[in-house]
Amino acid sequence: MGKLFRDRADAGRQLAYALRDYQGRGDLVVLALPRGGVPVAFEVAQALHAKLDVLVVRKLGAPQDEELAMGAIATGGALHLERSVLRQLEISAAQLADVIARERAELARRELAYRGERPPVPVKGKTVIVVDDGIATGASMHAALGALRSRDPARIVVAVPVSPSDAPTAFEGLVHAFVSVLQPDWMMAISGFYSDFNQTTDEEVHACLAAARSGEPEQSSDPAG
């Protein structure tokens, strides 16, 4: 099949069009899953005139294949495990603990690198759109939602350029809406839907967040976050 998106910015613009009914809402916040979700979310936030922040998540890659998600963690201690993958690969408790410890260290590094001393954008009582560059297993998004719910938003919308056709069912009861530009019946990798799917760098994340913050007043701390 042909590529659907030129790059993450193009995917973000297409996703923003699918979310156009949210444009101009005063209670809207867009949260990006770094790193790949940030350039997508930047386009969404710009088009919808919404504040942009990151929700840091780390995939727990299997020891045998780091691209295979056996779960994910998010800032705030949220943990999501893919039990079927753990059983299939016969992952021991010690192996899982090692991966979690390593990824928690990287999560803390990224949280500091991306936000520094700035507090999170407040989401209590807000409509929050959570954006990534695509969903494959859904592990990272599930962990992100676990972290987000503890901050008491009014509404949660998951929005991605591409996801499996059964993804909305997997998030039923967890979100108020699920928006995806493309939902193929079968998919192996998110990268197959992009012409350019080069890894997003920390510098690109910083540039998007700085551009989004320009002209905005400093945010006060989120009392629930």
SULBELDA-V343756 format. One record per residue. N is the residue number from 0. RES is the residue in one small letter. SS is DSSP state (A for helix, B for strand, O for the rest). PHI is phi in radians with two decimals (999 if undefined). NEAR is the number of other ideal C-beta (glycine too) atoms within 8 Angstrom. Layout:
# SULBELDA-V343756
n=[N/N]
res=[RES/RES]
ss=[SS/SS]
phi=[PHI/PHI]
near=[NEAR/NEAR]
This chain:
# SULBELDA-V343756
n=[0/1/2/3/4/5/6/7/8/9/10/11/12/13/14/15/16/17/18/19/20/21/22/23/24/25/26/27/28/29/30/31/32/33/34/35/36/37/38/39/40/41/42/43/44/45/46/47/48/49/50/51/52/53/54/55/56/57/58/59/60/61/62/63/64/65/66/67/68/69/70/71/72/73/74/75/76/77/78/79/80/81/82/83/84/85/86/87/88/89/90/91/92/93/94/95/96/97/98/99/100/101/102/103/104/105/106/107/108/109/110/111/112/113/114/115/116/117/118/119/120/121/122/123/124/125/126/127/128/129/130/131/132/133/134/135/136/137/138/139/140/141/142/143/144/145/146/147/148/149/150/151/152/153/154/155/156/157/158/159/160/161/162/163/164/165/166/167/168/169/170/171/172/173/174/175/176/177/178/179/180/181/182/183/184/185/186/187/188/189/190/191/192/193/194/195/196/197/198/199/200/201/202/203/204/205/206/207/208/209/210/211/212/213/214/215/216/217/218/219/220/221/222/223/224]
res=[m/g/k/l/f/r/d/r/a/d/a/g/r/q/l/a/y/a/l/r/d/y/q/g/r/g/d/l/v/v/l/a/l/p/r/g/g/v/p/v/a/f/e/v/a/q/a/l/h/a/k/l/d/v/l/v/v/r/k/l/g/a/p/q/d/e/e/l/a/m/g/a/i/a/t/g/g/a/l/h/l/e/r/s/v/l/r/q/l/e/i/s/a/a/q/l/a/d/v/i/a/r/e/r/a/e/l/a/r/r/e/l/a/y/r/g/e/r/p/p/v/p/v/k/g/k/t/v/i/v/v/d/d/g/i/a/t/g/a/s/m/h/a/a/l/g/a/l/r/s/r/d/p/a/r/i/v/v/a/v/p/v/s/p/s/d/a/p/t/a/f/e/g/l/v/h/a/f/v/s/v/l/q/p/d/w/m/m/a/i/s/g/f/y/s/d/f/n/q/t/t/d/e/e/v/h/a/c/l/a/a/a/r/s/g/e/p/e/q/s/s/d/p/a/g]
ss=[O/O/O/O/B/O/O/A/A/A/A/A/A/A/A/A/A/A/O/A/A/A/O/O/O/O/O/B/B/B/B/B/O/O/O/A/A/A/A/A/A/A/A/A/A/A/A/A/O/O/B/B/B/B/O/O/B/B/B/B/B/B/O/O/B/B/B/B/B/B/B/B/B/B/O/O/O/B/B/B/B/O/A/A/A/A/A/A/A/O/O/O/A/A/A/A/A/A/A/A/A/A/A/A/A/A/A/A/A/A/A/A/A/A/A/O/O/O/O/O/O/O/O/O/O/O/B/B/B/B/B/B/O/O/O/O/O/O/A/A/A/A/A/A/A/A/A/A/A/O/O/O/O/O/B/B/B/B/B/B/B/B/O/O/O/O/A/A/A/A/O/O/O/O/O/O/B/B/B/B/B/B/O/O/O/O/O/O/O/A/A/A/A/B/O/O/O/O/O/O/O/A/A/A/A/A/A/A/A/A/A/A/A/O/O/O/O/O/O/O/O/O/O/O/O]
phi=[999/-1.31/-1.23/-1.65/-2.22/-1.17/-2.79/-1.18/-1.13/-1.09/-1.06/-1.12/-1.18/-1.16/-1.17/-1.04/-1.12/-1.18/-1.80/-1.04/-1.16/-1.57/-1.05/1.45/-1.19/-1.28/-1.81/-1.62/-2.28/-1.88/-1.96/-1.81/-1.58/-1.36/-1.62/-1.06/-1.34/-1.19/-1.12/-1.19/-1.13/-1.03/-1.12/-1.11/-1.09/-1.11/-1.20/-1.63/1.02/-2.05/-1.26/-2.12/-2.57/-1.87/-2.17/-1.34/-2.33/-2.23/-1.23/-1.68/-1.33/-1.15/-0.99/-1.34/-2.73/-1.15/-1.37/-1.54/-1.42/-1.84/2.74/-2.80/-2.21/-2.46/-0.92/1.75/1.64/-1.11/-2.37/-2.20/-2.05/-1.57/-1.05/-1.13/-1.19/-1.05/-1.21/-1.08/-1.56/0.94/-1.31/-1.38/-1.05/-1.17/-1.08/-1.11/-1.09/-1.10/-1.15/-1.08/-1.09/-1.13/-1.29/-1.12/-1.13/-1.21/-1.07/-1.10/-1.08/-1.21/-1.00/-1.20/-1.15/-1.46/-1.86/1.10/-1.61/-1.25/-1.28/-1.08/-1.09/-1.06/-2.17/-1.03/1.29/-1.73/-1.58/-2.02/-1.80/-1.72/-2.12/-2.33/-1.45/2.79/-2.14/-1.93/-1.44/1.56/-1.07/-1.11/-1.17/-1.07/-1.12/-1.06/-1.17/-1.07/-1.23/-1.21/-1.05/-1.20/-1.69/1.09/-1.25/-1.34/-2.47/-2.14/-2.10/-1.62/-2.40/-2.48/-1.17/-2.54/-2.75/-1.09/-1.11/-1.61/-1.07/-0.99/-1.12/-1.15/-1.89/-1.03/1.47/-1.78/-2.34/-1.51/-2.71/-2.26/-2.14/-2.46/-1.15/-2.35/-2.33/-1.20/-1.20/-2.49/-2.64/-1.85/-2.44/-1.06/-1.03/-1.16/-1.83/-2.17/-1.27/-2.13/-2.20/-1.06/-1.07/-1.26/-1.64/-1.02/-1.12/-1.15/-1.06/-1.03/-1.13/-1.12/-1.17/-1.14/-1.13/-1.19/-1.38/-1.04/1.49/-1.62/-1.24/-1.05/-1.52/-1.42/-1.16/-1.35/-1.11/-1.80/-1.97]
near=[2/3/8/10/13/8/11/14/11/9/17/16/10/11/17/13/8/10/15/9/4/11/9/5/9/4/8/14/16/15/17/16/16/13/10/12/12/16/15/19/15/15/14/17/13/9/12/16/8/12/11/15/12/12/13/12/16/13/10/15/11/12/8/5/6/6/5/10/15/15/14/15/15/14/9/7/5/12/10/11/9/11/6/6/13/12/7/6/11/5/10/6/5/6/9/13/8/8/12/11/8/8/12/10/8/9/14/8/8/12/10/8/9/13/11/6/3/7/8/12/10/12/16/11/7/12/12/14/16/15/15/13/13/10/14/9/7/11/14/14/15/11/16/16/14/12/15/14/9/10/12/8/14/6/9/12/15/14/13/16/15/16/13/11/7/6/13/10/6/7/13/6/3/7/9/5/7/11/11/14/11/9/9/8/4/5/10/4/6/12/6/9/12/15/7/7/9/4/5/11/7/9/6/11/14/10/8/14/13/8/8/12/8/6/3/8/3/5/11/6/8/12/6/8/12]
